[in-house]
Amino acid sequence: MEQQERIDQLETRLMQVEDLLEALNLTVFRQQEQLARMVRQLTDLGARVTATTDIDSRGGAADVPPHY
């Protein structure tokens, strides 16, 4: 194999690796966004549970008959 062929193969491999790296970076970025959304949702749900627990402990919602 002559030197130019080796250089061409290496350049081709480098382009493939760069494309793969770009795709992986995009995947990680999207996962970070998704994780941030999930953390916000979990925080909101935790606040709702706390608020519901506070209402129940004060007897507010528990006094309403089940048919209402």
PDB file of N, CA, C and O in Angstrom:
ATOM      1  N   MET A   1       0.859  -1.160   0.000  1.00  0.00           N
ATOM      2  CA  MET A   1       0.000   0.000   0.000  1.00  0.00           C
ATOM      3  C   MET A   1       0.909   1.229   0.000  1.00  0.00           C
ATOM      4  O   MET A   1       1.847   1.332   0.790  1.00  0.00           O
ATOM      5  N   GLU A   2       0.612   2.129  -0.883  1.00  0.00           N
ATOM      6  CA  GLU A   2       1.457   3.316  -0.941  1.00  0.00           C
ATOM      7  C   GLU A   2       0.989   4.361   0.059  1.00  0.00           C
ATOM      8  O   GLU A   2      -0.111   4.280   0.606  1.00  0.00           O
ATOM      9  N   GLN A   3       1.825   5.312   0.274  1.00  0.00           N
ATOM     10  CA  GLN A   3       1.588   6.289   1.332  1.00  0.00           C
ATOM     11  C   GLN A   3       0.316   7.105   1.098  1.00  0.00           C
ATOM     12  O   GLN A   3      -0.410   7.385   2.052  1.00  0.00           O
ATOM     13  N   GLN A   4       0.034   7.484  -0.121  1.00  0.00           N
ATOM     14  CA  GLN A   4      -1.163   8.288  -0.413  1.00  0.00           C
ATOM     15  C   GLN A   4      -2.444   7.511  -0.088  1.00  0.00           C
ATOM     16  O   GLN A   4      -3.405   8.090   0.416  1.00  0.00           O
ATOM     17  N   GLU A   5      -2.462   6.223  -0.370  1.00  0.00           N
ATOM     18  CA  GLU A   5      -3.625   5.397  -0.050  1.00  0.00           C
ATOM     19  C   GLU A   5      -3.841   5.353   1.460  1.00  0.00           C
ATOM     20  O   GLU A   5      -4.975   5.447   1.931  1.00  0.00           O
ATOM     21  N   ARG A   6      -2.764   5.211   2.210  1.00  0.00           N
ATOM     22  CA  ARG A   6      -2.879   5.187   3.672  1.00  0.00           C
ATOM     23  C   ARG A   6      -3.414   6.510   4.189  1.00  0.00           C
ATOM     24  O   ARG A   6      -4.253   6.541   5.089  1.00  0.00           O
ATOM     25  N   ILE A   7      -2.925   7.603   3.616  1.00  0.00           N
ATOM     26  CA  ILE A   7      -3.405   8.926   4.024  1.00  0.00           C
ATOM     27  C   ILE A   7      -4.893   9.061   3.714  1.00  0.00           C
ATOM     28  O   ILE A   7      -5.653   9.571   4.538  1.00  0.00           O
ATOM     29  N   ASP A   8      -5.311   8.611   2.540  1.00  0.00           N
ATOM     30  CA  ASP A   8      -6.724   8.670   2.157  1.00  0.00           C
ATOM     31  C   ASP A   8      -7.589   7.853   3.111  1.00  0.00           C
ATOM     32  O   ASP A   8      -8.661   8.301   3.518  1.00  0.00           O
ATOM     33  N   GLN A   9      -7.131   6.663   3.467  1.00  0.00           N
ATOM     34  CA  GLN A   9      -7.881   5.821   4.400  1.00  0.00           C
ATOM     35  C   GLN A   9      -7.974   6.475   5.774  1.00  0.00           C
ATOM     36  O   GLN A   9      -9.030   6.458   6.405  1.00  0.00           O
ATOM     37  N   LEU A  10      -6.879   7.043   6.227  1.00  0.00           N
ATOM     38  CA  LEU A  10      -6.887   7.718   7.523  1.00  0.00           C
ATOM     39  C   LEU A  10      -7.818   8.931   7.521  1.00  0.00           C
ATOM     40  O   LEU A  10      -8.521   9.181   8.499  1.00  0.00           O
ATOM     41  N   GLU A  11      -7.820   9.677   6.424  1.00  0.00           N
ATOM     42  CA  GLU A  11      -8.718  10.829   6.326  1.00  0.00           C
ATOM     43  C   GLU A  11     -10.176  10.381   6.324  1.00  0.00           C
ATOM     44  O   GLU A  11     -11.031  11.030   6.926  1.00  0.00           O
ATOM     45  N   THR A  12     -10.453   9.279   5.653  1.00  0.00           N
ATOM     46  CA  THR A  12     -11.811   8.735   5.624  1.00  0.00           C
ATOM     47  C   THR A  12     -12.236   8.305   7.027  1.00  0.00           C
ATOM     48  O   THR A  12     -13.347   8.600   7.467  1.00  0.00           O
ATOM     49  N   ARG A  13     -11.355   7.617   7.710  1.00  0.00           N
ATOM     50  CA  ARG A  13     -11.659   7.194   9.084  1.00  0.00           C
ATOM     51  C   ARG A  13     -11.864   8.396   9.994  1.00  0.00           C
ATOM     52  O   ARG A  13     -12.764   8.398  10.835  1.00  0.00           O
ATOM     53  N   LEU A  14     -11.040   9.407   9.829  1.00  0.00           N
ATOM     54  CA  LEU A  14     -11.170  10.618  10.634  1.00  0.00           C
ATOM     55  C   LEU A  14     -12.524  11.275  10.406  1.00  0.00           C
ATOM     56  O   LEU A  14     -13.157  11.714  11.366  1.00  0.00           O
ATOM     57  N   MET A  15     -12.977  11.352   9.185  1.00  0.00           N
ATOM     58  CA  MET A  15     -14.293  11.931   8.898  1.00  0.00           C
ATOM     59  C   MET A  15     -15.400  11.112   9.547  1.00  0.00           C
ATOM     60  O   MET A  15     -16.352  11.677  10.085  1.00  0.00           O
ATOM     61  N   GLN A  16     -15.287   9.793   9.504  1.00  0.00           N
ATOM     62  CA  GLN A  16     -16.289   8.933  10.131  1.00  0.00           C
ATOM     63  C   GLN A  16     -16.316   9.135  11.646  1.00  0.00           C
ATOM     64  O   GLN A  16     -17.384   9.197  12.255  1.00  0.00           O
ATOM     65  N   VAL A  17     -15.139   9.237  12.241  1.00  0.00           N
ATOM     66  CA  VAL A  17     -15.048   9.449  13.687  1.00  0.00           C
ATOM     67  C   VAL A  17     -15.625  10.818  14.056  1.00  0.00           C
ATOM     68  O   VAL A  17     -16.323  10.944  15.063  1.00  0.00           O
ATOM     69  N   GLU A  18     -15.342  11.830  13.258  1.00  0.00           N
ATOM     70  CA  GLU A  18     -15.889  13.160  13.520  1.00  0.00           C
ATOM     71  C   GLU A  18     -17.409  13.157  13.420  1.00  0.00           C
ATOM     72  O   GLU A  18     -18.083  13.786  14.237  1.00  0.00           O
ATOM     73  N   ASP A  19     -17.958  12.456  12.426  1.00  0.00           N
ATOM     74  CA  ASP A  19     -19.418  12.344  12.291  1.00  0.00           C
ATOM     75  C   ASP A  19     -20.023  11.629  13.495  1.00  0.00           C
ATOM     76  O   ASP A  19     -21.059  12.040  14.018  1.00  0.00           O
ATOM     77  N   LEU A  20     -19.372  10.567  13.923  1.00  0.00           N
ATOM     78  CA  LEU A  20     -19.847   9.822  15.081  1.00  0.00           C
ATOM     79  C   LEU A  20     -19.798  10.684  16.340  1.00  0.00           C
ATOM     80  O   LEU A  20     -20.732  10.666  17.142  1.00  0.00           O
ATOM     81  N   LEU A  21     -18.730  11.428  16.513  1.00  0.00           N
ATOM     82  CA  LEU A  21     -18.591  12.307  17.669  1.00  0.00           C
ATOM     83  C   LEU A  21     -19.680  13.372  17.678  1.00  0.00           C
ATOM     84  O   LEU A  21     -20.242  13.676  18.730  1.00  0.00           O
ATOM     85  N   GLU A  22     -19.975  13.929  16.536  1.00  0.00           N
ATOM     86  CA  GLU A  22     -21.038  14.931  16.435  1.00  0.00           C
ATOM     87  C   GLU A  22     -22.397  14.321  16.804  1.00  0.00           C
ATOM     88  O   GLU A  22     -23.186  14.941  17.517  1.00  0.00           O
ATOM     89  N   ALA A  23     -22.659  13.124  16.322  1.00  0.00           N
ATOM     90  CA  ALA A  23     -23.917  12.444  16.638  1.00  0.00           C
ATOM     91  C   ALA A  23     -24.002  12.141  18.134  1.00  0.00           C
ATOM     92  O   ALA A  23     -25.060  12.316  18.739  1.00  0.00           O
ATOM     93  N   LEU A  24     -22.919  11.697  18.725  1.00  0.00           N
ATOM     94  CA  LEU A  24     -22.909  11.408  20.157  1.00  0.00           C
ATOM     95  C   LEU A  24     -23.104  12.675  20.987  1.00  0.00           C
ATOM     96  O   LEU A  24     -23.823  12.668  21.986  1.00  0.00           O
ATOM     97  N   ASN A  25     -22.464  13.754  20.568  1.00  0.00           N
ATOM     98  CA  ASN A  25     -22.635  15.028  21.271  1.00  0.00           C
ATOM     99  C   ASN A  25     -24.094  15.483  21.233  1.00  0.00           C
ATOM    100  O   ASN A  25     -24.623  15.963  22.236  1.00  0.00           O
ATOM    101  N   LEU A  26     -24.732  15.334  20.097  1.00  0.00           N
ATOM    102  CA  LEU A  26     -26.143  15.699  19.971  1.00  0.00           C
ATOM    103  C   LEU A  26     -27.013  14.822  20.868  1.00  0.00           C
ATOM    104  O   LEU A  26     -27.954  15.308  21.495  1.00  0.00           O
ATOM    105  N   THR A  27     -26.700  13.553  20.925  1.00  0.00           N
ATOM    106  CA  THR A  27     -27.450  12.632  21.789  1.00  0.00           C
ATOM    107  C   THR A  27     -27.309  13.024  23.255  1.00  0.00           C
ATOM    108  O   THR A  27     -28.296  13.055  23.990  1.00  0.00           O
ATOM    109  N   VAL A  28     -26.102  13.320  23.674  1.00  0.00           N
ATOM    110  CA  VAL A  28     -25.861  13.723  25.065  1.00  0.00           C
ATOM    111  C   VAL A  28     -26.594  15.033  25.362  1.00  0.00           C
ATOM    112  O   VAL A  28     -27.185  15.177  26.432  1.00  0.00           O
ATOM    113  N   PHE A  29     -26.565  15.974  24.443  1.00  0.00           N
ATOM    114  CA  PHE A  29     -27.248  17.256  24.628  1.00  0.00           C
ATOM    115  C   PHE A  29     -28.747  17.043  24.801  1.00  0.00           C
ATOM    116  O   PHE A  29     -29.358  17.628  25.696  1.00  0.00           O
ATOM    117  N   ARG A  30     -29.341  16.213  23.955  1.00  0.00           N
ATOM    118  CA  ARG A  30     -30.775  15.936  24.062  1.00  0.00           C
ATOM    119  C   ARG A  30     -31.109  15.225  25.372  1.00  0.00           C
ATOM    120  O   ARG A  30     -32.138  15.507  25.986  1.00  0.00           O
ATOM    121  N   GLN A  31     -30.262  14.322  25.792  1.00  0.00           N
ATOM    122  CA  GLN A  31     -30.498  13.620  27.055  1.00  0.00           C
ATOM    123  C   GLN A  31     -30.397  14.581  28.242  1.00  0.00           C
ATOM    124  O   GLN A  31     -31.143  14.447  29.213  1.00  0.00           O
ATOM    125  N   GLN A  32     -29.493  15.534  28.170  1.00  0.00           N
ATOM    126  CA  GLN A  32     -29.381  16.523  29.237  1.00  0.00           C
ATOM    127  C   GLN A  32     -30.650  17.365  29.318  1.00  0.00           C
ATOM    128  O   GLN A  32     -31.142  17.647  30.410  1.00  0.00           O
ATOM    129  N   GLU A  33     -31.179  17.765  28.161  1.00  0.00           N
ATOM    130  CA  GLU A  33     -32.427  18.523  28.144  1.00  0.00           C
ATOM    131  C   GLU A  33     -33.566  17.699  28.734  1.00  0.00           C
ATOM    132  O   GLU A  33     -34.353  18.199  29.538  1.00  0.00           O
ATOM    133  N   GLN A  34     -33.648  16.441  28.331  1.00  0.00           N
ATOM    134  CA  GLN A  34     -34.704  15.563  28.830  1.00  0.00           C
ATOM    135  C   GLN A  34     -34.571  15.370  30.338  1.00  0.00           C
ATOM    136  O   GLN A  34     -35.572  15.398  31.054  1.00  0.00           O
ATOM    137  N   LEU A  35     -33.375  15.179  30.816  1.00  0.00           N
ATOM    138  CA  LEU A  35     -33.147  15.004  32.243  1.00  0.00           C
ATOM    139  C   LEU A  35     -33.549  16.257  33.008  1.00  0.00           C
ATOM    140  O   LEU A  35     -34.151  16.156  34.077  1.00  0.00           O
ATOM    141  N   ALA A  36     -33.233  17.425  32.487  1.00  0.00           N
ATOM    142  CA  ALA A  36     -33.611  18.675  33.141  1.00  0.00           C
ATOM    143  C   ALA A  36     -35.137  18.796  33.224  1.00  0.00           C
ATOM    144  O   ALA A  36     -35.670  19.218  34.251  1.00  0.00           O
ATOM    145  N   ARG A  37     -35.841  18.428  32.145  1.00  0.00           N
ATOM    146  CA  ARG A  37     -37.310  18.447  32.171  1.00  0.00           C
ATOM    147  C   ARG A  37     -37.849  17.483  33.217  1.00  0.00           C
ATOM    148  O   ARG A  37     -38.784  17.809  33.949  1.00  0.00           O
ATOM    149  N   MET A  38     -37.262  16.304  33.284  1.00  0.00           N
ATOM    150  CA  MET A  38     -37.724  15.301  34.237  1.00  0.00           C
ATOM    151  C   MET A  38     -37.484  15.758  35.680  1.00  0.00           C
ATOM    152  O   MET A  38     -38.312  15.503  36.555  1.00  0.00           O
ATOM    153  N   VAL A  39     -36.375  16.420  35.927  1.00  0.00           N
ATOM    154  CA  VAL A  39     -36.092  16.932  37.264  1.00  0.00           C
ATOM    155  C   VAL A  39     -37.123  17.998  37.636  1.00  0.00           C
ATOM    156  O   VAL A  39     -37.616  18.012  38.764  1.00  0.00           O
ATOM    157  N   ARG A  40     -37.456  18.899  36.691  1.00  0.00           N
ATOM    158  CA  ARG A  40     -38.485  19.913  36.961  1.00  0.00           C
ATOM    159  C   ARG A  40     -39.825  19.256  37.257  1.00  0.00           C
ATOM    160  O   ARG A  40     -40.526  19.667  38.181  1.00  0.00           O
ATOM    161  N   GLN A  41     -40.189  18.231  36.476  1.00  0.00           N
ATOM    162  CA  GLN A  41     -41.455  17.538  36.701  1.00  0.00           C
ATOM    163  C   GLN A  41     -41.464  16.873  38.075  1.00  0.00           C
ATOM    164  O   GLN A  41     -42.465  16.935  38.790  1.00  0.00           O
ATOM    165  N   LEU A  42     -40.373  16.248  38.438  1.00  0.00           N
ATOM    166  CA  LEU A  42     -40.292  15.586  39.733  1.00  0.00           C
ATOM    167  C   LEU A  42     -40.406  16.596  40.864  1.00  0.00           C
ATOM    168  O   LEU A  42     -41.068  16.333  41.867  1.00  0.00           O
ATOM    169  N   THR A  43     -39.775  17.734  40.711  1.00  0.00           N
ATOM    170  CA  THR A  43     -39.863  18.786  41.722  1.00  0.00           C
ATOM    171  C   THR A  43     -41.303  19.273  41.854  1.00  0.00           C
ATOM    172  O   THR A  43     -41.802  19.458  42.964  1.00  0.00           O
ATOM    173  N   ASP A  44     -41.969  19.481  40.716  1.00  0.00           N
ATOM    174  CA  ASP A  44     -43.374  19.909  40.736  1.00  0.00           C
ATOM    175  C   ASP A  44     -44.257  18.858  41.401  1.00  0.00           C
ATOM    176  O   ASP A  44     -45.129  19.198  42.201  1.00  0.00           O
ATOM    177  N   LEU A  45     -44.042  17.600  41.080  1.00  0.00           N
ATOM    178  CA  LEU A  45     -44.834  16.539  41.692  1.00  0.00           C
ATOM    179  C   LEU A  45     -44.590  16.468  43.202  1.00  0.00           C
ATOM    180  O   LEU A  45     -45.523  16.257  43.976  1.00  0.00           O
ATOM    181  N   GLY A  46     -43.360  16.642  43.607  1.00  0.00           N
ATOM    182  CA  GLY A  46     -43.040  16.650  45.034  1.00  0.00           C
ATOM    183  C   GLY A  46     -43.757  17.785  45.748  1.00  0.00           C
ATOM    184  O   GLY A  46     -44.255  17.608  46.860  1.00  0.00           O
ATOM    185  N   ALA A  47     -43.811  18.947  45.115  1.00  0.00           N
ATOM    186  CA  ALA A  47     -44.519  20.084  45.709  1.00  0.00           C
ATOM    187  C   ALA A  47     -46.011  19.791  45.809  1.00  0.00           C
ATOM    188  O   ALA A  47     -46.652  20.143  46.799  1.00  0.00           O
ATOM    189  N   ARG A  48     -46.564  19.147  44.781  1.00  0.00           N
ATOM    190  CA  ARG A  48     -47.994  18.792  44.825  1.00  0.00           C
ATOM    191  C   ARG A  48     -48.280  17.811  45.950  1.00  0.00           C
ATOM    192  O   ARG A  48     -49.260  17.962  46.680  1.00  0.00           O
ATOM    193  N   VAL A  49     -47.426  16.811  46.090  1.00  0.00           N
ATOM    194  CA  VAL A  49     -47.618  15.820  47.151  1.00  0.00           C
ATOM    195  C   VAL A  49     -47.542  16.502  48.510  1.00  0.00           C
ATOM    196  O   VAL A  49     -48.351  16.221  49.394  1.00  0.00           O
ATOM    197  N   THR A  50     -46.585  17.386  48.676  1.00  0.00           N
ATOM    198  CA  THR A  50     -46.452  18.111  49.942  1.00  0.00           C
ATOM    199  C   THR A  50     -47.698  18.949  50.210  1.00  0.00           C
ATOM    200  O   THR A  50     -48.215  18.964  51.327  1.00  0.00           O
ATOM    201  N   ALA A  51     -48.177  19.644  49.182  1.00  0.00           N
ATOM    202  CA  ALA A  51     -49.370  20.470  49.346  1.00  0.00           C
ATOM    203  C   ALA A  51     -50.580  19.599  49.689  1.00  0.00           C
ATOM    204  O   ALA A  51     -51.374  19.965  50.556  1.00  0.00           O
ATOM    205  N   THR A  52     -50.730  18.471  49.032  1.00  0.00           N
ATOM    206  CA  THR A  52     -51.844  17.563  49.304  1.00  0.00           C
ATOM    207  C   THR A  52     -51.743  16.999  50.709  1.00  0.00           C
ATOM    208  O   THR A  52     -52.752  16.879  51.404  1.00  0.00           O
ATOM    209  N   THR A  53     -50.556  16.659  51.125  1.00  0.00           N
ATOM    210  CA  THR A  53     -50.345  16.123  52.473  1.00  0.00           C
ATOM    211  C   THR A  53     -50.689  17.180  53.517  1.00  0.00           C
ATOM    212  O   THR A  53     -51.278  16.866  54.551  1.00  0.00           O
ATOM    213  N   ASP A  54     -50.322  18.434  53.246  1.00  0.00           N
ATOM    214  CA  ASP A  54     -50.639  19.517  54.174  1.00  0.00           C
ATOM    215  C   ASP A  54     -52.143  19.711  54.298  1.00  0.00           C
ATOM    216  O   ASP A  54     -52.651  19.917  55.400  1.00  0.00           O
ATOM    217  N   ILE A  55     -52.859  19.647  53.183  1.00  0.00           N
ATOM    218  CA  ILE A  55     -54.317  19.803  53.202  1.00  0.00           C
ATOM    219  C   ILE A  55     -54.947  18.656  53.988  1.00  0.00           C
ATOM    220  O   ILE A  55     -55.822  18.883  54.823  1.00  0.00           O
ATOM    221  N   ASP A  56     -54.508  17.428  53.724  1.00  0.00           N
ATOM    222  CA  ASP A  56     -55.066  16.266  54.414  1.00  0.00           C
ATOM    223  C   ASP A  56     -54.782  16.322  55.910  1.00  0.00           C
ATOM    224  O   ASP A  56     -55.637  15.944  56.710  1.00  0.00           O
ATOM    225  N   SER A  57     -53.619  16.778  56.296  1.00  0.00           N
ATOM    226  CA  SER A  57     -53.270  16.813  57.717  1.00  0.00           C
ATOM    227  C   SER A  57     -54.072  17.875  58.459  1.00  0.00           C
ATOM    228  O   SER A  57     -54.278  17.772  59.669  1.00  0.00           O
ATOM    229  N   ARG A  58     -54.524  18.892  57.734  1.00  0.00           N
ATOM    230  CA  ARG A  58     -55.356  19.924  58.359  1.00  0.00           C
ATOM    231  C   ARG A  58     -56.830  19.550  58.329  1.00  0.00           C
ATOM    232  O   ARG A  58     -57.656  20.217  58.953  1.00  0.00           O
ATOM    233  N   GLY A  59     -57.160  18.496  57.615  1.00  0.00           N
ATOM    234  CA  GLY A  59     -58.537  18.028  57.566  1.00  0.00           C
ATOM    235  C   GLY A  59     -59.374  18.701  56.506  1.00  0.00           C
ATOM    236  O   GLY A  59     -60.593  18.529  56.497  1.00  0.00           O
ATOM    237  N   GLY A  60     -58.775  19.455  55.619  1.00  0.00           N
ATOM    238  CA  GLY A  60     -59.537  20.169  54.595  1.00  0.00           C
ATOM    239  C   GLY A  60     -60.201  19.252  53.595  1.00  0.00           C
ATOM    240  O   GLY A  60     -61.424  19.262  53.461  1.00  0.00           O
ATOM    241  N   ALA A  61     -59.443  18.490  52.918  1.00  0.00           N
ATOM    242  CA  ALA A  61     -59.988  17.635  51.863  1.00  0.00           C
ATOM    243  C   ALA A  61     -60.633  16.370  52.446  1.00  0.00           C
ATOM    244  O   ALA A  61     -61.510  15.785  51.810  1.00  0.00           O
ATOM    245  N   ALA A  62     -60.225  15.950  53.614  1.00  0.00           N
ATOM    246  CA  ALA A  62     -60.752  14.729  54.202  1.00  0.00           C
ATOM    247  C   ALA A  62     -62.177  14.901  54.698  1.00  0.00           C
ATOM    248  O   ALA A  62     -62.891  13.909  54.849  1.00  0.00           O
ATOM    249  N   ASP A  63     -62.623  16.151  54.962  1.00  0.00           N
ATOM    250  CA  ASP A  63     -63.973  16.395  55.461  1.00  0.00           C
ATOM    251  C   ASP A  63     -65.030  16.317  54.370  1.00  0.00           C
ATOM    252  O   ASP A  63     -66.215  16.204  54.682  1.00  0.00           O
ATOM    253  N   VAL A  64     -64.644  16.374  53.117  1.00  0.00           N
ATOM    254  CA  VAL A  64     -65.602  16.336  52.024  1.00  0.00           C
ATOM    255  C   VAL A  64     -66.087  14.906  51.841  1.00  0.00           C
ATOM    256  O   VAL A  64     -65.276  13.988  51.726  1.00  0.00           O
ATOM    257  N   PRO A  65     -67.417  14.704  51.811  1.00  0.00           N
ATOM    258  CA  PRO A  65     -67.938  13.350  51.600  1.00  0.00           C
ATOM    259  C   PRO A  65     -67.506  12.807  50.243  1.00  0.00           C
ATOM    260  O   PRO A  65     -67.282  13.576  49.308  1.00  0.00           O
ATOM    261  N   PRO A  66     -67.387  11.484  50.130  1.00  0.00           N
ATOM    262  CA  PRO A  66     -66.892  10.885  48.890  1.00  0.00           C
ATOM    263  C   PRO A  66     -67.776  11.138  47.678  1.00  0.00           C
ATOM    264  O   PRO A  66     -67.283  11.090  46.551  1.00  0.00           O
ATOM    265  N   HIS A  67     -69.052  11.402  47.867  1.00  0.00           N
ATOM    266  CA  HIS A  67     -69.942  11.602  46.724  1.00  0.00           C
ATOM    267  C   HIS A  67     -69.835  12.986  46.128  1.00  0.00           C
ATOM    268  O   HIS A  67     -70.476  13.250  45.110  1.00  0.00           O
ATOM    269  N   TYR A  68     -69.068  13.873  46.701  1.00  0.00           N
ATOM    270  CA  TYR A  68     -68.871  15.203  46.144  1.00  0.00           C
ATOM    271  C   TYR A  68     -67.796  15.122  45.167  1.00  0.00           C
ATOM    272  O   TYR A  68     -67.442  16.129  44.554  1.00  0.00           O
TER     273      TYR A  68
END
